Amino acid sequence: MADPSTNSMRATSEHRIVVMGVAGSGKSTVGAALADALGAAFVDGDALHPRANIEKMAAGEPLTDDDRWPWLGRVRDTLRGAASIVVACSALTRRYRDVLRDAGGVRFVFLDLDPGTAGDRLTHRVDHFMGAKMVTSQFAVLERPAVDETDVVTVDATLGVDSIVDHALAALVPRPE
């Protein structure tokens, strides 16, 4: 479990972190826990979607790039506007991640899991516009981070939240000597 005694040290550092992955990977839950461990602000990227995007996804219709570009711009601007922030955002392709990188100093935590687990999680999730029928389209678009994307940490999304946060912190935040 993340050591709360290190929060003050971590809060003095600047962090621009995107917790990314497909629907059902745990972006919002992990993002909020990671932000808490860092003493950073947390923003759920879903809250930055225009109404039309939410309605489209709620109807089971995948977003197009034309739908995503304005949203990604909002996410990038949100990252730029804070010195220490964690944002949950799917960032499914490298070009989407590149847009977010334009905010400066952005690091990514990729929550990796299989389609069956994502679908099961979404089937049991309530009060969210993204349903289980969207899993196939999410994995169809997903470009797993390439080896040269050294600003991306991949973590097994089937681990518990505390373990995921511990893995992310170990890779993202230098330990005091």
C-alpha positions as CSV (number, residue, x, y, z in Angstrom):
1,M,0.0,0.0,0.0
2,A,1.2,3.5,-0.8
3,D,3.0,5.1,2.2
4,P,1.0,8.1,3.3
5,S,4.0,9.6,5.1
6,T,5.6,10.3,1.7
7,N,2.6,12.4,0.5
8,S,4.1,15.7,1.5
9,M,7.3,15.0,-0.3
10,R,5.5,13.9,-3.4
11,A,3.1,16.9,-3.2
12,T,6.0,19.2,-3.6
13,S,6.9,17.7,-7.0
14,E,5.1,18.4,-10.2
15,H,3.3,15.5,-11.7
16,R,1.3,15.4,-14.9
17,I,0.0,11.8,-15.1
18,V,-2.5,10.2,-17.4
19,V,-4.0,6.9,-16.2
20,M,-5.0,5.3,-19.5
21,G,-6.6,2.2,-20.8
22,V,-9.8,0.8,-22.2
23,A,-13.2,1.1,-20.6
24,G,-13.4,-1.0,-17.5
25,S,-9.6,-1.0,-16.8
26,G,-10.1,1.1,-13.6
27,K,-8.8,4.5,-14.8
28,S,-11.0,6.5,-12.5
29,T,-10.5,4.4,-9.4
30,V,-6.8,4.1,-9.9
31,G,-6.4,7.7,-11.0
32,A,-8.2,9.0,-7.8
33,A,-6.0,6.8,-5.6
34,L,-2.8,7.8,-7.4
35,A,-3.7,11.5,-7.1
36,D,-4.4,11.0,-3.4
37,A,-1.0,9.3,-2.9
38,L,0.7,12.2,-4.7
39,G,-1.2,15.0,-3.1
40,A,-2.3,15.9,-6.7
41,A,-5.6,17.0,-8.2
42,F,-7.7,14.4,-10.0
43,V,-9.8,14.9,-13.0
44,D,-11.9,12.2,-14.7
45,G,-11.5,12.7,-18.4
46,D,-15.1,11.5,-18.9
47,A,-16.3,14.8,-17.4
48,L,-14.5,16.7,-20.2
49,H,-16.5,15.0,-23.0
50,P,-19.0,17.1,-24.8
51,R,-22.6,16.0,-24.3
52,A,-22.8,14.7,-27.9
53,N,-19.9,12.2,-27.2
54,I,-21.6,10.9,-24.1
55,E,-24.9,10.4,-25.9
56,K,-23.1,8.6,-28.7
57,M,-21.3,6.2,-26.4
58,A,-24.4,5.7,-24.2
59,A,-26.1,4.6,-27.4
60,G,-23.3,2.0,-28.0
61,E,-21.8,3.9,-30.9
62,P,-18.0,4.2,-30.9
63,L,-16.5,7.7,-31.2
64,T,-14.6,8.7,-34.3
65,D,-11.4,10.7,-34.4
66,D,-13.5,13.7,-35.2
67,D,-15.4,13.2,-32.0
68,R,-12.2,12.7,-30.0
69,W,-10.0,15.5,-31.1
70,P,-11.9,18.4,-29.3
71,W,-12.1,16.2,-26.2
72,L,-8.4,15.4,-26.2
73,G,-7.7,19.1,-26.6
74,R,-9.7,19.7,-23.4
75,V,-7.8,17.0,-21.6
76,R,-4.5,18.4,-22.8
77,D,-5.5,21.9,-21.6
78,T,-6.5,20.5,-18.2
79,L,-3.1,18.9,-17.9
80,R,-1.4,22.2,-18.8
81,G,-3.4,24.1,-16.3
82,A,-2.1,22.3,-13.2
83,A,1.4,21.7,-11.8
84,S,0.4,18.4,-10.2
85,I,-2.5,16.5,-11.6
86,V,-3.7,13.0,-12.5
87,V,-6.2,12.6,-15.3
88,A,-8.1,9.5,-16.2
89,C,-8.2,9.3,-20.0
90,S,-8.4,6.4,-22.4
91,A,-5.5,7.7,-24.6
92,L,-6.0,4.6,-26.7
93,T,-3.7,5.4,-29.6
94,R,-0.2,6.8,-29.8
95,R,-1.4,9.9,-31.7
96,Y,-3.9,10.6,-28.9
97,R,-1.1,10.2,-26.4
98,D,1.0,12.6,-28.5
99,V,-1.7,15.3,-28.2
100,L,-1.6,14.9,-24.4
101,R,2.2,15.0,-24.4
102,D,2.0,18.5,-25.8
103,A,0.9,19.6,-22.3
104,G,4.6,19.1,-21.2
105,G,6.1,16.6,-18.8
106,V,3.2,14.1,-19.1
107,R,3.7,10.5,-18.0
108,F,1.3,7.7,-18.5
109,V,0.1,4.7,-16.5
110,F,-1.3,2.1,-18.9
111,L,-3.8,-0.2,-17.1
112,D,-3.5,-3.4,-19.1
113,L,-6.1,-6.1,-19.1
114,D,-7.9,-8.5,-21.5
115,P,-11.2,-8.0,-23.2
116,G,-13.0,-10.6,-21.1
117,T,-12.1,-8.9,-17.9
118,A,-13.0,-5.5,-19.2
119,G,-16.4,-6.7,-20.5
120,D,-17.2,-8.4,-17.1
121,R,-16.3,-5.2,-15.2
122,L,-18.5,-3.1,-17.5
123,T,-21.4,-5.6,-17.2
124,H,-21.4,-5.0,-13.4
125,R,-20.8,-1.3,-13.5
126,V,-23.9,0.9,-12.9
127,D,-24.5,4.6,-13.5
128,H,-22.0,5.1,-16.3
129,F,-22.7,5.8,-20.0
130,M,-20.0,3.3,-21.3
131,G,-21.6,-0.1,-21.5
132,A,-20.1,-3.6,-22.0
133,K,-21.0,-3.5,-25.7
134,M,-18.3,-0.9,-26.2
135,V,-15.5,-3.2,-25.2
136,T,-14.9,-4.6,-28.7
137,S,-14.6,-1.1,-30.2
138,Q,-12.2,0.0,-27.5
139,F,-9.8,-2.9,-28.1
140,A,-10.1,-2.4,-31.9
141,V,-8.8,1.1,-31.5
142,L,-6.2,0.4,-28.7
143,E,-2.6,0.7,-29.7
144,R,-0.6,-0.7,-26.8
145,P,2.3,1.6,-25.9
146,A,5.4,1.0,-28.1
147,V,8.8,0.2,-26.6
148,D,10.0,3.7,-27.5
149,E,7.2,5.3,-25.5
150,T,9.5,5.5,-22.4
151,D,7.0,7.8,-20.6
152,V,4.5,5.0,-20.3
153,V,4.4,2.6,-17.4
154,T,2.4,-0.6,-18.0
155,V,0.6,-2.1,-15.0
156,D,-1.5,-5.2,-14.8
157,A,-5.0,-3.8,-14.2
158,T,-6.2,-7.0,-12.5
159,L,-4.1,-6.3,-9.5
160,G,-5.7,-4.6,-6.5
161,V,-5.8,-0.7,-6.5
162,D,-3.2,-0.4,-3.8
163,S,-0.8,-2.7,-5.7
164,I,-1.4,-0.8,-9.0
165,V,-0.7,2.5,-7.2
166,D,2.4,1.1,-5.6
167,H,3.7,-0.1,-9.0
168,A,3.0,3.2,-10.6
169,L,4.6,5.2,-7.9
170,A,7.7,3.0,-8.0
171,A,8.1,3.7,-11.7
172,L,7.1,7.4,-11.7
173,V,8.3,9.0,-8.5
174,P,12.0,8.9,-7.5
175,R,12.5,7.7,-4.0
176,P,14.4,9.9,-1.6
177,E,17.9,8.7,-0.9
